[in-house]
């Protein structure tokens, strides 16, 4: 799945790649070199011997290094002067292989070709990287050039330059019929027609950003001049990120060009800090398209291409097409060669990532085997998920800005009213708050669009409307009397708390109200920096399971990503068997998913102490284990039925296991097989100990509730600190101590990372103070 959250972390990554030991690439079965996108080549080691007094120019001898110091220095001096070419190269390093497909990172390493007689140079290979990480190679003493790649497939995903890089990103754009030059050099102010932009934030205005966009499209993509009056920011082809939120405060700014794979970072005084360039994977079928989620009671999420040359390209999750059908109807081999293929942890599905849309295909592995890293889906694999970000130009039938504003108004009104303490008067400003929805002078014509739109900002009068509502709420609070302010639970005033009703509104609109069903699983998550709100809804429509996710970014002031999935995987079917057995044993109605408390039920083969999972083999190359799992509904039969599968996991012989918290921050290690049962609807990790029984179960996204202590139930997304403090106040200090709660939090009231009950043997991992992952152990 394409994750648009990543783009805001580029600046930090430029100076802080993943630390830790170098991770060795584990080859796949078969021809691993070809499997990972490499077209050929052999290993190479420098011959000869190096004596103690050998000259520096010969220091590669005997050290298995591609280049000696002189060669490496000459190369880096050449690399940091190379021009930046979007979708092509950065630092002289290409973004694509010679055949036009994805580039394998290891193919970049080797002995450079010699310079041509005229002094020009096409090294082809780039010596040894100065730094090697699990997801990146770096060159230069200040990480001047960073090549990022996918850790599993080793395929290049982007190149960042900074440090002492002096190569330029330069060209010209036709603005109002006249040629306008744009010059961008690291640690210098940007120049337009030779004039430096020095006053904050000249380099981030819509006019300037559009000029840069025009330069990139004309110079590097061969497009026609942008039309007069065009604003690429309003068109959502460009974005400006203000990390501190308020554009009026001088701060570093990041400019993103969505369809050009380019991101530019400026310091608060206008100096260029870094440039990030990624391969552009835009496909003809996604250039013009529309999306519809369905109708009330009849969901059928559909992506339809409007490209006249692809009349049969329509994807419907209710009647999912195969990869072969998609390839025939929607994409050429040239298009498919540029796609990023990301295989899931369970190796039963693969995401095909294009520029603005990601398509997820599912495989029954017991029938057709596992997917290997970097694999394309097989012809028979079927579509089960569609994800898209705000760079996609597709209109979404359910994304009607004015209608969303009306629903948000109602939900925000209820949230603010609920924040008032008992006894607050009906005249309190938050008792019946109404967000100001903009209308034209006639008072009835909406300013916000009242037709299906692409996802992103709700634009009104040149600005994003939702952030203006947040400002309006806080302005009203600040104008209250001290007495009125004291009646408000001020936690509701955080940006994330105020945004959640809007994310909930979008979920409801997309699902035609299905996310509002009492039995739906609807949760919200944020990040530690509190700049994102991610809403998830799991629900059933006509006995089919659906999952919808909406991601809102406070950096963008917009919905930035949406995904929808339908159906179960083979792993889900196993977990559903465990769920059905538990529900039946307890005389409850069956659920459509697995919940962690079910593994606390005595007698369950998938519970603590149960022996329903037997590990029979493993494959280190694929990080998988072979398992035999009992169908619990056949336990009383003469011959219980077992299901044999290969799933993600780690074998005990490789020092796999789990840590068991025994006192305070003290832990002990318990050897165990780690068995990942990662379905599409439910996820769980089971730890099978040496005696063949289950010693611990973890659920990354847990459903239902789980008791931390008697009378203290925690659900996904709960404010853990608040619930623990309220429970302690209700039961008293002695009862709290009896539960042996290990609960650390900082002075500002944020949970740092987790809370556990040593008596109950239950723990929760928290993000932004909210419970997101739960574990139980024996």
C-alpha positions in Angstrom: 0.0 0.0 0.0 1.3 3.4 -0.9 1.7 5.3 2.3 1.4 9.0 1.8 2.5 9.6 5.4 6.1 8.8 4.4 6.6 12.0 2.4 6.6 14.2 5.5 9.5 12.2 7.0 11.9 12.7 4.1 13.7 15.6 5.7 14.4 13.6 8.8 15.5 10.6 6.9 18.0 12.6 4.9 20.1 12.9 8.1 18.9 9.9 10.0 18.7 6.7 8.0 17.7 3.5 9.8 20.3 2.7 12.5 21.4 -0.7 13.6 23.3 -3.7 12.2 23.3 -4.2 8.5 20.6 -6.6 7.5 21.8 -9.3 5.1 19.5 -9.9 2.1 17.9 -13.3 2.2 17.6 -14.8 -1.3 14.3 -16.3 -2.5 13.7 -19.7 -3.9 14.7 -20.2 -7.5 16.8 -17.6 -9.3 16.9 -14.9 -6.6 18.8 -12.5 -8.9 16.2 -12.5 -11.5 13.4 -12.6 -9.0 14.5 -9.3 -7.5 14.6 -7.5 -10.7 18.3 -7.7 -11.6 18.9 -8.5 -15.3 22.2 -10.2 -14.8 25.8 -9.9 -13.6 28.2 -11.9 -11.4 30.0 -11.3 -8.1 33.4 -9.7 -8.2 36.4 -9.4 -5.9 39.6 -7.4 -6.4 42.6 -9.6 -6.8 46.2 -9.0 -5.8 47.9 -8.3 -2.5 48.5 -5.1 -0.6 51.6 -4.6 1.3 52.0 -2.4 4.4 53.7 0.4 2.5 51.4 0.3 -0.6 50.3 3.7 -1.9 46.8 4.9 -1.1 45.9 4.7 -4.8 46.1 0.9 -4.5 44.3 0.4 -1.2 41.6 -1.7 -2.7 43.8 -4.7 -3.2 43.1 -7.5 -0.8 40.1 -5.8 0.8 37.3 -6.9 -1.6 36.5 -3.2 -2.4 35.5 -2.1 -5.8 37.5 1.2 -5.7 40.6 2.6 -4.1 40.6 5.9 -2.3 41.5 7.9 -5.4 38.8 6.4 -7.5 36.2 6.8 -4.7 37.1 10.5 -4.3 37.0 11.2 -8.0 33.6 9.5 -8.2 32.0 11.4 -5.3 33.3 14.7 -6.7 31.7 13.9 -10.0 28.4 12.6 -8.4 27.7 15.7 -6.3 27.9 18.0 -9.3 25.5 16.1 -11.5 22.2 17.7 -12.5 18.9 16.6 -10.8 16.6 15.1 -13.5 13.1 14.1 -12.2 12.1 10.6 -13.0 15.5 9.9 -14.5 18.6 10.4 -12.3 20.1 12.1 -9.3 23.8 12.3 -8.4 24.4 10.5 -11.7 22.5 7.5 -10.4 19.6 6.3 -12.6 16.1 5.7 -11.2 15.3 3.0 -13.8 17.1 -0.1 -15.2 18.3 0.0 -18.8 15.2 -2.0 -19.9 12.9 0.6 -18.4 11.9 -1.5 -15.4 12.6 -1.1 -11.7 16.3 -0.8 -10.7 17.9 -3.2 -8.3 20.0 -1.3 -5.8 22.9 -3.9 -5.8 23.3 -3.5 -9.6 24.6 0.0 -8.8 27.7 -1.3 -7.1 30.9 -2.2 -9.0 33.9 -0.7 -10.7 33.0 2.5 -12.7 33.6 2.6 -16.4 36.6 4.8 -17.4 36.0 8.4 -18.6 35.6 9.1 -22.3 38.4 10.8 -24.2 36.5 14.0 -24.2 36.3 14.0 -20.4 32.6 13.0 -20.1 31.7 10.2 -17.8 29.0 7.6 -17.5 30.3 5.5 -14.6 27.5 2.8 -14.8 28.7 1.5 -11.4 29.3 3.6 -8.3 32.0 1.9 -6.2 31.3 0.9 -2.6 28.6 3.0 -0.7 30.0 5.1 2.1 27.2 3.9 4.3 25.0 0.7 4.1 21.7 0.4 5.8 18.8 -2.1 5.6 16.9 0.3 3.3 19.5 2.6 1.9 23.0 3.2 0.4 24.7 6.5 1.0 27.6 8.3 -0.7 29.6 11.2 0.6 30.8 12.3 4.1 27.6 14.1 4.9 25.2 11.5 3.4 25.2 13.8 0.3 23.4 11.2 -1.8 21.0 8.6 -0.3 19.6 5.9 -2.5 16.5 4.3 -0.8 15.3 0.9 -1.7 12.7 -1.6 -0.5 14.4 -3.9 2.1 12.7 -7.1 0.8 13.1 -6.6 -3.0 16.1 -4.3 -3.0 14.4 -2.2 -5.7 15.2 1.5 -5.7 12.4 3.7 -4.4 14.0 7.1 -4.5 17.1 9.2 -4.2 17.7 12.2 -1.8 20.5 14.7 -2.1 21.7 17.2 0.5 24.9 17.8 2.4 27.5 19.2 0.0 25.6 18.4 -3.2 26.0 21.2 -5.7 24.2 19.8 -8.7 21.3 21.8 -10.0 17.6 21.4 -10.7 17.1 23.9 -13.4 15.1 24.7 -16.5 12.6 27.0 -17.9 8.8 27.4 -18.0 6.6 29.4 -20.3 4.6 31.8 -18.1 2.1 34.2 -19.8 3.9 33.5 -23.1 7.4 34.3 -21.9 10.2 32.0 -20.9 10.9 32.0 -17.2 14.1 30.4 -15.9 14.2 28.6 -12.6 17.5 27.6 -10.8 17.6 25.5 -7.7 21.0 24.9 -6.0 21.6 23.4 -2.6 22.2 25.9 0.2 21.4 28.8 -2.1 18.2 30.8 -2.6 16.0 29.8 -5.5 16.4 32.1 -8.5 13.6 33.0 -10.9 14.9 34.8 -14.0 18.1 35.3 -12.1 16.5 37.0 -9.0 16.8 35.4 -5.6 13.8 34.7 -3.5 14.9 35.7 0.1 11.8 36.8 2.0 9.7 34.2 3.8 7.7 32.5 2.3 8.2 33.7 -1.4 9.4 30.3 -2.4 6.2 28.6 -1.1 3.5 30.9 -2.7 1.1 29.2 -5.1 2.5 31.4 -7.9 6.1 30.4 -7.3 5.3 26.7 -6.8 3.3 26.7 -10.0 6.3 28.3 -11.8 8.6 25.5 -10.5 5.9 22.9 -11.5 5.8 24.4 -15.1 9.6 24.2 -15.3 9.7 20.6 -14.2 6.9 19.5 -16.6 8.2 21.4 -19.6 11.9 20.7 -19.1 11.9 17.1 -18.0 8.5 15.6 -19.2 8.2 17.4 -22.5 4.8 18.8 -21.8 3.1 21.9 -23.2 3.2 25.2 -21.3 0.8 25.4 -18.4 -2.3 27.5 -19.2 -2.6 31.1 -18.0 -3.9 31.4 -14.5 -3.2 27.8 -13.7 -2.6 27.0 -10.0 -1.0 23.6 -9.4 -1.6 23.8 -5.7 -5.3 24.3 -6.1 -5.3 21.5 -8.7 -3.7 19.2 -6.1 -0.7 18.5 -8.3 1.5 20.4 -5.9 1.6 20.7 -2.1 3.3 22.9 0.3 3.9 21.5 3.8 4.3 23.7 6.8 5.6 21.4 9.6 4.6 23.8 12.4 1.1 24.1 11.0 0.7 27.9 10.9 2.1 29.3 7.6 2.6 32.7 9.2 5.4 31.4 11.4 8.8 31.3 9.6 9.7 27.6 9.3 11.2 25.1 6.9 8.8 24.4 4.1 8.5 21.3 1.8 7.2 21.5 -1.7 5.9 18.3 -3.3 5.1 17.8 -7.0 2.7 14.9 -7.0 2.8 13.7 -10.6 6.6 14.4 -11.0 8.1 12.4 -8.2 9.9 15.4 -6.8 10.0 17.0 -3.3 12.0 20.1 -2.4 12.9 21.2 1.1 13.6 24.9 2.0 15.0 26.3 5.2 13.0 29.1 6.8 15.4 31.7 5.2 14.8 30.3 1.7 18.0 28.2 1.3 17.4 24.9 -0.5 18.1 22.1 1.9 17.4 18.9 0.0 15.8 17.4 -3.1 14.1 14.0 -3.2 13.4 12.4 -6.6 11.3 9.2 -7.0 10.4 7.0 -10.0 7.1 8.2 -11.5 4.8 5.2 -12.0 1.7 7.0 -13.4 -0.3 4.7 -15.7 -2.6 5.6 -18.6 -5.6 4.0 -16.9 -5.4 6.3 -13.8 -4.8 9.6 -15.6 -8.6 10.1 -16.0 -10.9 8.0 -13.8 -13.8 7.9 -11.4 -14.6 6.0 -8.2 -17.9 5.0 -6.7 -18.4 3.0 -3.5 -21.9 1.9 -4.3 -25.3 2.6 -2.8 -26.9 2.2 0.6 -27.1 -1.5 1.4 -25.4 -2.4 -1.9 -21.7 -1.6 -1.7 -19.8 -2.3 -4.8 -16.6 -0.2 -4.8 -15.7 0.5 -8.4 -12.7 2.2 -10.1 -13.5 3.1 -13.7 -10.9 4.5 -16.2 -12.2 7.3 -18.4 -9.3 6.7 -20.9 -11.1 6.3 -24.2 -8.4 3.9 -25.3 -9.2 1.5 -22.4 -13.0 1.1 -22.7 -13.0 -2.2 -20.7 -10.9 -1.0 -17.7 -13.3 -1.1 -14.8 -12.5 -2.7 -11.4 -15.3 -3.8 -9.1 -14.7 -5.4 -5.7 -18.1 -7.0 -5.7 -17.1 -8.9 -8.8 -13.3 -8.9 -8.6 -11.2 -9.3 -11.7 -8.1 -11.4 -12.0 -4.7 -10.0 -12.7 -4.8 -11.4 -16.2 -8.1 -9.6 -16.8 -6.6 -6.4 -15.4 -3.5 -6.7 -17.4 -5.5 -7.2 -20.6 -8.0 -4.4 -20.0 -6.0 -1.7 -18.3 -2.3 -1.9 -18.7 0.5 -2.6 -21.2 3.6 -4.5 -20.5 5.6 -1.2 -20.5 3.2 0.1 -17.8 3.5 -3.1 -15.7 7.3 -3.0 -15.9 7.3 0.3 -13.9 5.0 -0.8 -11.1 6.2 -1.3 -7.6 5.2 -4.8 -6.4 5.0 -5.1 -2.6 4.3 -8.6 -1.2 2.6 -8.9 2.1 4.1 -10.4 5.2 1.9 -13.4 4.8 3.0 -13.9 1.2 -0.6 -14.4 0.1 -1.1 -11.0 -1.5 0.7 -8.3 -3.5 0.1 -4.6 -3.8 0.7 -3.2 -7.3 1.6 0.5 -6.7 1.0 2.9 -9.5 1.3 6.7 -9.1 -2.0 7.5 -7.4 -3.7 4.2 -7.0 -2.6 0.9 -5.4 -4.3 -2.4 -6.4 -4.2 -5.4 -4.0 -4.4 -8.9 -5.4 -5.0 -12.0 -3.3 -3.7 -15.6 -3.7 -4.9 -18.8 -2.0 -1.4 -20.1 -1.1 -2.5 -23.6 -0.3 -3.5 -24.0 -4.0 -0.9 -21.9 -5.8 2.1 -21.4 -3.5 3.6 -18.4 -1.8 4.4 -15.1 -3.4 8.1 -14.3 -3.5 9.5 -10.8 -2.8 8.9 -8.5 -5.8 6.6 -10.9 -7.5 3.8 -9.8 -9.8 0.4 -11.4 -9.1 -0.2 -14.6 -11.0 -2.9 -14.5 -13.7 -5.4 -16.2 -11.5 -4.9 -14.0 -8.4 -7.8 -11.7 -7.8 -8.4 -8.1 -6.8 -9.5 -7.6 -3.2 -8.5 -4.0 -2.4 -8.2 -0.5 -4.0 -6.3 2.3 -2.4 -5.8 5.8 -3.7 -4.3 9.1 -2.6 -5.1 12.8 -3.3 -2.7 13.0 -6.3 -5.2 10.8 -8.2 -7.5 13.0 -10.3 -10.4 10.6 -10.0 -13.7 12.0 -8.7 -15.3 10.1 -5.9 -19.1 9.9 -6.1 -19.5 10.0 -2.4 -17.0 12.8 -1.8 -19.3 15.9 -2.1 -17.7 18.7 -0.1 -20.9 20.6 0.8 -22.6 17.4 1.9 -19.6 16.4 3.9 -19.6 19.8 5.6 -23.2 19.4 6.7 -22.5 16.0 8.2 -19.3 17.2 9.9 -21.3 20.1 11.3 -23.6 17.7 13.1 -20.9 15.4 14.3 -18.7 18.2 15.6 -21.7 19.7 17.4 -22.3 16.4 19.2 -18.6 16.1 20.2 -18.3 19.6 21.6 -21.6 19.2 23.5 -20.4 15.9 25.0 -17.2 17.7 26.2 -19.2 19.8 28.7 -19.3 18.8 32.3 -22.5 18.0 34.0 -24.5 21.1 34.9 -23.3 23.2 32.0 -26.0 25.6 30.9 -27.7 25.3 27.6 -26.4 28.8 26.8 -22.8 27.6 26.9 -21.1 28.3 23.5 -20.3 24.6 23.0 -23.8 23.4 23.9 -25.1 23.9 20.4 -22.0 24.8 18.3 -22.6 25.1 14.6 -19.5 25.1 12.3 -19.8 28.1 9.9 -20.5 26.6 6.5 -19.9 29.1 3.7 -22.7 30.2 1.3 -22.9 32.9 -1.4 -24.4 36.3 -0.8 -27.9 34.8 -1.4 -27.5 32.7 1.7 -28.5 29.5 0.0 -25.9 28.7 -2.8 -23.1 26.7 -1.3 -19.5 27.9 -1.7 -18.2 24.4 -1.2 -18.6 22.2 -4.2 -21.9 20.3 -4.3 -20.8 17.7 -6.8 -18.6 14.7 -6.6 -14.9 15.7 -6.3 -11.5 14.2 -5.9 -10.4 13.6 -2.4 -8.4 16.3 -0.6 -9.2 19.7 0.8 -12.7 21.1 1.0 -11.9 24.4 -0.7 -13.9 27.6 0.0 -12.8 31.1 -0.9 -9.3 30.0 -1.7 -8.6 28.1 1.6 -9.1 24.7 3.1 -12.3 24.9 5.0 -11.9 22.1 7.6 -8.7 23.7 9.2 -10.6 27.0 9.4 -13.3 25.3 11.5 -10.7 24.1 14.0 -9.4 27.7 14.3 -13.0 28.9 14.8 -13.6 26.4 17.6 -10.5 27.5 19.4 -11.3 31.2 18.9 -14.7 30.7 20.5 -13.1 28.9 23.5 -10.5 31.6 24.0 -13.4 34.2 24.1 -15.2 32.3 26.8 -15.2 33.4 30.4 -13.0 31.5 32.8 -16.1 29.9 34.3 -17.3 28.7 30.8 -13.8 27.4 30.0 -13.7 25.4 33.2 -16.9 23.5 32.1 -15.1 22.1 29.0 -13.0 18.9 28.9 -10.1 20.6 27.1 -8.8 17.4 25.6 -11.4 17.9 22.9 -9.6 21.0 21.7 -6.6 19.1 20.3 -6.4 19.2 16.5 -6.7 15.4 16.3 -9.9 15.4 18.5 -11.5 18.0 16.4 -10.6 16.3 13.1 -11.9 12.9 14.1 -15.5 13.8 13.5 -14.6 14.8 10.0 -12.8 11.5 9.4 -15.9 9.7 10.8 -18.0 11.8 8.4 -16.0 10.6 5.4 -16.2 7.0 6.5 -19.9 7.3 6.8 -20.3 8.9 3.4 -18.1 6.4 1.6 -19.9 3.4 3.2 -23.4 4.9 2.8 -23.8 4.6 6.6 -22.6 1.1 7.0 -19.7 2.2 9.2 -22.4 3.6 11.6 -23.9 0.1 12.2 -23.9 -0.9 15.9 -21.9 -4.1 15.0 -19.3 -2.3 12.9 -15.8 -2.0 14.2 -14.8 1.6 13.9 -11.6 3.0 15.4 -9.3 6.0 15.1 -5.6 6.2 15.4 -3.1 9.1 15.5 0.7 9.3 15.5 3.0 10.3 18.3 3.3 13.8 16.8 -0.5 14.1 16.7 -0.5 15.4 13.1 -2.6 12.6 11.5 -6.0 11.0 12.1 -6.5 7.6 10.6 -10.0 6.1 10.8 -10.8 2.5 10.1 -14.2 0.8 9.7 -14.8 -2.9 9.4 -18.4 -4.0 8.7 -20.6 -6.5 6.9 -22.9 -5.8 3.9 -24.9 -8.7 2.5 -22.7 -11.2 4.5 -19.6 -9.8 2.8 -16.8 -8.2 5.0 -15.6 -4.8 4.0 -12.8 -2.6 5.4 -12.4 1.1 4.7 -9.6 3.3 5.9 -9.5 7.2 5.7 -6.3 9.1 6.4 -6.4 12.8 7.2 -3.2 14.9 7.4 -3.0 18.1 9.4 0.1 18.9 7.4 -2.1 19.1 4.2 -5.4 20.1 5.9 -6.9 17.3 3.8 -7.8 13.7 3.4 -4.7 12.2 1.8 -5.4 8.5 1.4 -8.4 6.1 1.3 -8.4 2.4 0.9 -11.2 -0.2 0.6 -11.0 -4.0 0.8 -13.5 -6.8 0.6 -13.4 -10.5 1.5 -11.4 -12.9 3.6 -8.1 -14.7 3.0 -7.3 -18.3 3.9 -5.7 -17.1 7.1 -8.9 -15.3 8.1 -10.8 -18.6 7.6 -8.6 -20.2 10.2 -9.0 -17.4 12.7 -12.8 -17.4 12.0 -12.9 -21.1 13.0 -11.4 -20.2 16.3 -13.8 -17.3 16.7 -16.8 -19.6 15.9 -15.8 -22.3 18.3 -15.4 -19.7 21.2 -18.7 -18.1 20.5 -20.5 -21.4 20.4 -18.8 -22.7 23.6 -19.9 -19.5 25.4 -23.4 -19.5 23.9 -22.8 -16.2 22.1 -23.7 -15.0 18.7 -20.8 -15.7 16.2 -18.6 -12.8 15.1 -17.1 -12.2 11.7 -13.6 -11.8 13.1 -11.2 -13.0 15.8 -10.8 -11.1 19.1 -7.9 -11.5 21.5 -10.0 -12.3 24.6 -11.0 -15.5 22.8 -7.5 -16.8 23.5 -8.2 -16.4 27.3 -11.0 -18.9 27.2 -10.1 -22.2 28.9 -10.1 -25.2 26.5 -9.6 -23.3 23.3 -6.9 -24.9 21.1 -6.0 -21.4 20.1 -5.9 -20.1 23.6 -3.1 -19.8 26.1 -2.0 -23.3 26.9 -3.8 -24.7 23.8 -2.1 -27.0 21.3 -4.0 -26.2 18.2 -1.0 -25.0 16.2 1.9 -27.4 15.5 5.0 -26.1 13.7 6.3 -28.8 11.3 8.9 -27.0 9.3 10.4 -23.7 8.3 12.2 -21.7 5.6 14.8 -19.2 6.6 15.0 -17.7 3.1 11.3 -16.7 3.1 10.9 -16.2 6.9 8.0 -18.7 6.9 7.0 -21.7 9.0 4.9 -24.7 8.1 2.0 -25.3 10.4 -0.7 -27.8 11.0 -3.7 -26.1 12.7 -6.7 -28.0 14.1 -10.3 -27.1 13.1 -11.6 -26.6 16.7 -15.2 -27.4 15.5 -13.9 -31.0 14.9 -12.2 -31.5 18.3 -14.8 -34.0 19.5 -14.7 -36.0 16.3 -12.9 -39.3 16.1 -10.4 -37.8 13.8 -10.1 -34.0 14.2 -9.5 -32.1 11.0 -6.3 -30.2 10.5 -5.4 -27.4 8.1 -1.9 -27.4 6.7 -0.5 -24.0 5.6 2.8 -22.1 5.2 2.6 -18.8 6.9 5.0 -16.0 8.0 7.0 -16.9 11.1 10.2 -17.7 12.8 11.5 -21.0 14.1 12.6 -21.6 17.6 16.0 -22.9 16.4 16.8 -19.4 15.2 16.4 -18.1 18.8 12.8 -17.0 18.2 10.6 -16.4 21.2 9.0 -13.7 23.3 9.9 -11.6 26.4 7.7 -12.0 29.4 7.4 -9.1 31.8 7.9 -10.3 35.4 8.5 -7.2 37.5 8.6 -3.5 36.7 10.8 -3.2 33.6 12.3 -6.6 34.1 11.7 -9.3 31.5 12.6 -12.9 30.8 13.0 -14.6 27.4 10.9 -17.6 26.5 11.9 -19.7 23.5 9.0 -20.2 21.1 8.1 -20.5 17.5 6.6 -17.2 16.2 3.5 -17.9 14.0 2.0 -15.0 12.2 -1.6 -15.5 11.3 -2.1 -12.3 9.3 -5.4 -12.3 7.6 -7.0 -9.4 5.8 -9.8 -9.0 8.4 -7.9 -10.2 11.5 -4.2 -10.3 12.6 -2.7 -12.3 15.4 0.8 -13.6 16.3 0.9 -16.9 18.3 4.0 -18.0 20.2 4.2 -21.8 20.4 6.6 -22.9 23.1 8.8 -26.0 23.3 6.0 -28.2 24.7 3.8 -27.4 21.7 1.4 -25.1 23.6 0.7 -21.5 23.1 2.4 -19.2 25.6 1.6 -15.7 24.2 -0.8 -14.1 21.7 -0.5 -10.6 20.3 -3.0 -8.8 18.2 -1.6 -5.7 16.4 -5.0 -4.2 15.7 -7.2 -5.7 18.4 -11.0 -5.7 18.3 -13.5 -5.9 21.0 -12.3 -5.1 24.6 -9.7 -6.7 26.9 -9.6 -6.4 30.7 -6.4 -5.0 32.0 -7.6 -5.4 35.5 -11.0 -6.4 37.0 -13.4 -3.7 36.0 -10.9 -2.0 33.7 -11.7 -2.8 30.0 -9.6 -1.3 27.2 -10.7 -1.0 23.6 -8.6 -0.1 20.6 -8.0 3.7 20.5 -8.8 4.3 24.2 -6.9 6.9 26.1 -5.1 4.5 28.4 -3.9 6.9 30.9 -7.3 8.5 31.5 -9.0 5.1 31.9 -6.4 3.9 34.3 -6.6 7.0 36.5 -10.4 6.9 36.5 -10.3 3.2 37.5 -7.8 3.8 40.2 -10.0 6.6 41.6 -13.0 4.2 41.6 -11.5 1.1 43.1 -8.8 2.6 45.4 -5.1 2.4 45.6 -5.0 -1.1 47.2 -7.0 -2.7 44.3 -4.7 -1.0 41.8 -1.6 -2.3 43.5 -3.1 -5.8 43.6 -3.4 -5.7 39.8 0.3 -4.8 39.6 -0.1 -2.2 36.9 3.2 -1.1 35.3 2.3 2.2 33.9 4.9 4.9 32.9 3.9 8.3 31.6 5.6 11.6 31.2 4.9 14.7 33.3 2.8 16.2 30.4 0.4 13.3 30.7 1.4 11.3 27.7 1.7 7.5 27.9 5.2 6.8 26.7 4.7 3.5 25.0 2.9 0.8 27.0 1.0 -0.3 30.1 0.8 -3.8 31.5 -0.8 -5.8 34.4 1.7 -8.3 35.8 -1.2 -10.0 37.7 -3.5 -10.2 34.7 -0.6 -10.9 32.2 -2.0 -8.4 29.8 -0.3 -5.5 28.1 -1.1 -2.7 25.6 1.2 -0.8 23.3 0.1 2.8 22.9 0.7 5.4 20.2 -0.1 9.0 21.0 -1.5 7.7 24.3 -4.0 5.4 22.7 -4.1 1.6 22.8 -3.3 0.1 19.4 -1.8 -3.3 20.2 -2.7 -5.9 22.8 -0.9 -9.0 24.2 -1.7 -11.7 26.6 0.6 -14.4 28.0 0.7 -17.2 30.5 
